[in-house]
């Protein structure tokens, strides 16, 4: 039973974080694991889109997100953040990119800064699951299909027409129901008036 | 847990409301006016200023984490349960209406009065230095250490234990380390405190002082390998060179860069603000009643004994 560590304040990450960290198989232990992930994070910041094995991508994503969120939170004048950025970014010219390009880009984001997409497996071939890890807002064309402009495909046209017909039918039914109810109501009113007239007489 | 205390609790609550009502209504009115003024002023100021004021108000809530660390849940995901945490928090507040649990840190000197089931009708009072705070929610604990008749004594108290009668802070201060287990291997003078110590009052509005005392340890054998723990509050250990070489080998300098490890050890700020803004009003109310009770306590002049 632990108490939460209150010495450091961190911003919440905007995606589902894994419950525990992966222990990758490597001979160098935890230090080598971080060295290994550093290369991935640096490559991600450099190229903005990389393809790699899924577990490594998933692990590197968390670290890249934390790095960016800390950079946004504390800025480039905070010594600890600068130290951390210096550690995580192997190619030092990219530190400028982190603080001058990525921080302004993601400052007002309410969602995750990176996107992790599973790559479909090629059959027959390498069975290891692959993934594409990318920074959002990168200049490359989107990997995900753009569904906003596919209304012209014949299936969608037919479905739209079918929907329209169904809806019209429903409206007609509702209108008929209302008409029937109104007629009934007016009949009742007339009969009520007659009764009143009779009683007054 | 609190069933036996319940009638008293109700009475206390009613009284508390009566006491507060007048004071609070004025306070809420004034705060409303201030808030309106603030909003008006903010409309004229630029966006950055607005952001800063928001941040400062947020920080005040988040600063509760140092005073009430046990209100934050255990960060381990397998132990998280939002409903249980919420219920625990309400139980903790309910207990805090019964007993005044003061602000204290590791390194503060406390006196705890508790009842013992083996000595019914009598109370124990234990004075000692807090060497550790652990656990969260209703299971929060702290360890007090003192040397009594040349024998080191440590008592682990649960913070929300219903058998506790009183928790007094005799000296409010912090030490250089988060845990003071090394006092077990230190000379006894460093963990000896007078059981009849008078509480030392800090001037109002001052920050909690940090005691820069460096403790001298007894020669080996020790309970732990203190040279490997990067302790700040310990004098030079005076060990042969090979111990320091080994400690250097076992250092993990990369751990401070493991961003996710840090993240998984804490509760993120957004969640902390949510938790503390939920309990803030209750805690504030308790603080107000405590101050009122303090003011009401009449000074009784000691009668002259012949």
Boltz contact constraints between the chains, C-beta under 6 A:
constraints:
  - contact:
      token1: [A, 1]
      token2: [B, 135]
      max_distance: 6.0
  - contact:
      token1: [A, 2]
      token2: [B, 74]
      max_distance: 6.0
  - contact:
      token1: [A, 3]
      token2: [B, 69]
      max_distance: 6.0
  - contact:
      token1: [A, 3]
      token2: [B, 136]
      max_distance: 6.0
  - contact:
      token1: [A, 4]
      token2: [B, 72]
      max_distance: 6.0
  - contact:
      token1: [A, 4]
      token2: [B, 75]
      max_distance: 6.0
  - contact:
      token1: [A, 4]
      token2: [B, 266]
      max_distance: 6.0
  - contact:
      token1: [A, 4]
      token2: [B, 267]
      max_distance: 6.0
  - contact:
      token1: [A, 5]
      token2: [B, 265]
      max_distance: 6.0
  - contact:
      token1: [A, 5]
      token2: [B, 266]
      max_distance: 6.0
  - contact:
      token1: [A, 6]
      token2: [B, 65]
      max_distance: 6.0
  - contact:
      token1: [A, 6]
      token2: [B, 69]
      max_distance: 6.0
  - contact:
      token1: [A, 8]
      token2: [B, 262]
      max_distance: 6.0
  - contact:
      token1: [A, 9]
      token2: [B, 269]
      max_distance: 6.0
  - contact:
      token1: [A, 10]
      token2: [B, 263]
      max_distance: 6.0
  - contact:
      token1: [A, 10]
      token2: [B, 266]
      max_distance: 6.0
  - contact:
      token1: [A, 10]
      token2: [B, 268]
      max_distance: 6.0
  - contact:
      token1: [A, 11]
      token2: [B, 269]
      max_distance: 6.0
  - contact:
      token1: [A, 12]
      token2: [B, 268]
      max_distance: 6.0
  - contact:
      token1: [A, 12]
      token2: [B, 270]
      max_distance: 6.0
  - contact:
      token1: [A, 19]
      token2: [B, 77]
      max_distance: 6.0
  - contact:
      token1: [A, 21]
      token2: [B, 260]
      max_distance: 6.0
  - contact:
      token1: [A, 31]
      token2: [B, 254]
      max_distance: 6.0
  - contact:
      token1: [A, 34]
      token2: [B, 254]
      max_distance: 6.0
  - contact:
      token1: [A, 62]
      token2: [B, 260]
      max_distance: 6.0
  - contact:
      token1: [A, 63]
      token2: [B, 259]
      max_distance: 6.0
  - contact:
      token1: [A, 66]
      token2: [B, 259]
      max_distance: 6.0
  - contact:
      token1: [A, 84]
      token2: [B, 257]
      max_distance: 6.0
  - contact:
      token1: [A, 87]
      token2: [B, 257]
      max_distance: 6.0
